[in-house]
């Protein structure tokens, strides 16, 4: 039998052991619950959502255990609640941005406008989503720079998610010479697109003459590809279209300007010269 020894104030050794056992059991239960959640929900939730749920579950279990042992230690819950309320108000005013980021993080995880691995543009930052935390979102820009964005900024910004749709369209403007056959060029481009394994049939590609420019007949080419392969397909087809058109005698023109000299131009130059020569002596006489 454990002797009823007073450790501090009204707290006895038995009370202290009860608190220790309760907290140990709470930690064991919390670990078991989080492991079970990770095992059962790993295939059903995203990584960021699962981690958030595990943290909340762990915090709730430990929090309940702490509240349950406070009376054993002789602490008055009502007094703690009042003090905690006052402290909460003070801390709330001092940490509005922290609270705002936390709430925004919860909304982001609920609404799911972005997920890890998405190519996005948030405000003026473009890149790949590396992680979504409770307080911030990590973006790896396309040139390899990691950017930490507060969740409040992410949630209130316009988000462009390039991966939200399974397909994405890209577009070229292909200029050819006026002397080239536009219909032949369109046919060649269509065949190149049809041969590529990653271009989509539905929505179908669009190829048409858009306008007659100063130096070229401009052909618009619109192609759909899987979002995950969009950029490689775009770069590959662009070069292939250029090479194939050149192989078929169709060239992409460079800016040029033709100047025509009229038949009367030389005669006009002589007349201007005669007028100028006639005016010079007249000015000399006036000065005399």
MARGU-32837 format. One record per residue (C-alpha): residue number from 1; residue in one letter; z, x, y negated. Coordinates in steps of 0.05 Angstrom, whole numbers, plus 5000, padded with zeros to 4 digits. Layout:
BEGIN
resi,resn,up,east,north
NUM,A,Z,X,Y;
...
This chain:
BEGIN
resi,resn,up,east,north
1,X,5000,5000,5000;
2,X,4980,5027,4931;
3,X,5039,5031,4884;
4,X,5034,4989,4821;
5,X,5034,5047,4772;
6,X,5018,5035,4699;
7,X,4962,5081,4676;
8,X,4953,5060,4604;
9,X,4985,5002,4567;
10,X,4984,4942,4614;
11,X,4930,4973,4659;
12,X,4957,4993,4727;
13,X,4928,5039,4779;
14,X,4906,4978,4819;
15,X,4869,4951,4759;
16,X,4834,5017,4750;
17,X,4813,5019,4823;
18,X,4786,4948,4817;
19,X,4744,4969,4757;
20,X,4717,5030,4793;
21,X,4700,4992,4857;
22,X,4668,4936,4817;
23,X,4623,4984,4778;
24,X,4604,5023,4841;
25,X,4585,4959,4876;
26,X,4546,4936,4815;
27,X,4507,5001,4813;
28,X,4491,4996,4888;
29,X,4469,4923,4880;
30,X,4427,4941,4819;
31,X,4393,4998,4857;
32,X,4380,4953,4917;
33,X,4351,4897,4873;
34,X,4305,4945,4835;
35,X,4280,4977,4899;
36,X,4266,4909,4928;
37,X,4229,4887,4865;
38,X,4188,4950,4865;
39,X,4169,4940,4938;
40,X,4152,4866,4934;
41,X,4118,4863,4866;
42,X,4081,4929,4863;
43,X,4016,4896,4883;
44,X,4026,4834,4840;
45,X,4045,4863,4772;
46,X,4018,4918,4729;
47,X,4057,4983,4727;
48,X,4084,4971,4656;
49,X,4104,4899,4672;
50,X,4139,4920,4737;
51,X,4178,4976,4702;
52,X,4199,4928,4647;
53,X,4224,4877,4698;
54,X,4262,4930,4737;
55,X,4297,4955,4674;
56,X,4317,4885,4653;
57,X,4344,4868,4723;
58,X,4384,4933,4725;
59,X,4412,4922,4656;
60,X,4432,4850,4670;
61,X,4469,4868,4734;
62,X,4507,4926,4702;
63,X,4521,4883,4640;
64,X,4551,4827,4682;
65,X,4594,4877,4719;
66,X,4620,4907,4654;
67,X,4637,4839,4625;
68,X,4673,4819,4689;
69,X,4719,4880,4689;
70,X,4738,4876,4615;
71,X,4795,4826,4626;
72,X,4822,4871,4681;
73,X,4828,4926,4630;
74,X,4865,4878,4584;
75,X,4808,4872,4534;
76,X,4800,4805,4497;
77,X,4729,4780,4504;
78,X,4733,4734,4443;
79,X,4754,4792,4399;
80,X,4700,4836,4427;
81,X,4648,4782,4416;
82,X,4668,4775,4343;
83,X,4667,4850,4333;
84,X,4602,4855,4371;
85,X,4572,4800,4328;
86,X,4590,4835,4264;
87,X,4565,4902,4291;
88,X,4502,4868,4314;
89,X,4487,4841,4245;
90,X,4498,4909,4213;
91,X,4456,4944,4266;
92,X,4403,4890,4261;
93,X,4392,4902,4187;
94,X,4391,4977,4198;
95,X,4342,4974,4256;
96,X,4293,4918,4239;
97,X,4233,4961,4259;
98,X,4265,4977,4326;
99,X,4277,4904,4341;
100,X,4208,4886,4317;
101,X,4176,4938,4362;
102,X,4217,4915,4421;
103,X,4198,4842,4412;
104,X,4125,4861,4400;
105,X,4127,4901,4465;
106,X,4151,4840,4503;
107,X,4095,4798,4472;
108,X,4043,4851,4490;
109,X,4067,4851,4562;
110,X,4065,4775,4564;
111,X,3999,4764,4529;
112,X,3966,4825,4560;
113,X,3911,4839,4509;
114,X,3908,4911,4535;
115,X,3927,4946,4599;
116,X,3931,5018,4623;
117,X,3862,5049,4630;
118,X,3827,5003,4580;
119,X,3781,5032,4528;
120,X,3804,5001,4462;
121,X,3801,5005,4387;
122,X,3867,4986,4353;
123,X,3863,4990,4278;
124,X,3829,5057,4264;
125,X,3849,5088,4331;
126,X,3800,5088,4389;
127,X,3813,5114,4459;
128,X,3841,5100,4528;
129,X,3908,5064,4538;
130,X,3952,5113,4575;
131,X,4017,5073,4576;
132,X,4050,5012,4546;
133,X,4125,5021,4535;
134,X,4176,4971,4508;
135,X,4176,5005,4440;
136,X,4107,5038,4434;
137,X,4038,5044,4464;
138,X,4006,5111,4481;
139,X,3931,5119,4466;
140,X,3890,5179,4487;
141,X,3832,5186,4438;
142,X,3763,5202,4463;
143,X,3771,5274,4439;
144,X,3836,5283,4479;
145,X,3889,5271,4426;
146,X,3950,5230,4446;
147,X,3972,5178,4394;
148,X,4037,5140,4397;
149,X,4030,5072,4363;
150,X,4091,5028,4349;
151,X,4083,4962,4386;
152,X,4092,4923,4321;
153,X,4030,4958,4294;
154,X,3992,4945,4358;
155,X,4011,4871,4361;
156,X,3993,4857,4288;
157,X,3927,4896,4289;
158,X,3858,4873,4309;
159,X,3848,4896,4380;
160,X,3778,4911,4407;
161,X,3781,4917,4483;
162,X,3717,4946,4510;
163,X,3740,4935,4582;
164,X,3763,4863,4578;
165,X,3694,4839,4600;
166,X,3664,4864,4665;
167,X,3598,4878,4630;
168,X,3580,4909,4563;
169,X,3515,4912,4525;
170,X,3484,4972,4489;
171,X,3423,4976,4445;
172,X,3368,5025,4425;
173,X,3317,5024,4370;
174,X,3255,5059,4398;
175,X,3202,5076,4346;
176,X,3130,5089,4367;
177,X,3068,5108,4328;
178,X,3022,5054,4300;
179,X,2966,5083,4341;
180,X,3005,5074,4406;
181,X,3002,5012,4451;
182,X,3067,4973,4440;
183,X,3056,4929,4501;
184,X,3048,4990,4545;
185,X,3112,5020,4516;
186,X,3151,4956,4530;
187,X,3125,4955,4601;
188,X,3146,5027,4613;
189,X,3215,5015,4585;
190,X,3223,4953,4628;
191,X,3204,4992,4691;
192,X,3255,5046,4675;
193,X,3310,4994,4666;
194,X,3291,4958,4731;
195,X,3294,5023,4770;
196,X,3364,5042,4747;
197,X,3417,5019,4798;
198,X,3471,5003,4747;
199,X,3433,4960,4697;
200,X,3448,4886,4704;
201,X,3397,4833,4720;
202,X,3441,4778,4691;
203,X,3446,4778,4632;
204,X,3375,4804,4631;
205,X,3351,4862,4588;
206,X,3314,4846,4523;
207,X,3255,4888,4499;
208,X,3214,4866,4438;
209,X,3181,4891,4374;
210,X,3233,4881,4319;
211,X,3197,4904,4257;
212,X,3141,4946,4229;
213,X,3174,5005,4194;
214,X,3145,5054,4144;
215,X,3131,5106,4198;
216,X,3136,5069,4264;
217,X,3133,5005,4304;
218,X,3206,4993,4321;
219,X,3222,4965,4390;
220,X,3291,4937,4404;
221,X,3319,4951,4474;
222,X,3383,4914,4496;
223,X,3413,4929,4564;
224,X,3476,4905,4600;
225,X,3516,4950,4646;
226,X,3585,4949,4679;
227,X,3639,4965,4628;
228,X,3666,5022,4669;
229,X,3597,5056,4671;
230,X,3571,5035,4603;
231,X,3569,5102,4567;
232,X,3539,5144,4623;
233,X,3484,5092,4635;
234,X,3469,5089,4560;
235,X,3461,5165,4554;
236,X,3420,5171,4618;
237,X,3371,5116,4601;
238,X,3362,5140,4529;
239,X,3336,5208,4551;
240,X,3295,5179,4608;
241,X,3260,5130,4561;
242,X,3242,5186,4513;
243,X,3214,5232,4568;
244,X,3175,5177,4603;
245,X,3143,5152,4539;
246,X,3121,5223,4521;
247,X,3093,5233,4592;
248,X,3050,5171,4580;
249,X,3024,5196,4513;
250,X,3069,5152,4471;
251,X,3107,5192,4419;
252,X,3167,5176,4376;
253,X,3142,5192,4305;
254,X,3178,5231,4252;
255,X,3181,5207,4179;
256,X,3116,5223,4143;
257,X,3079,5202,4081;
258,X,3004,5204,4068;
259,X,2978,5216,3997;
260,X,2907,5192,3980;
261,X,2869,5224,3922;
262,X,2821,5175,3889;
263,X,2750,5194,3869;
264,X,2764,5184,3795;
265,X,2827,5227,3794;
266,X,2792,5290,3772;
267,X,2755,5253,3717;
268,X,2821,5224,3692;
269,X,2853,5293,3691;
270,X,2796,5319,3647;
271,X,2803,5260,3599;
272,X,2878,5271,3592;
273,X,2866,5345,3579;
274,X,2815,5329,3524;
275,X,2862,5280,3490;
276,X,2918,5332,3491;
277,X,2873,5385,3462;
278,X,2850,5338,3407;
279,X,2922,5320,3387;
280,X,2945,5392,3380;
281,X,2898,5411,3321;
282,X,2915,5346,3286;
283,X,2989,5363,3288;
284,X,2975,5432,3260;
285,X,2936,5403,3201;
286,X,2993,5355,3185;
287,X,3042,5413,3182;
288,X,2996,5450,3133;
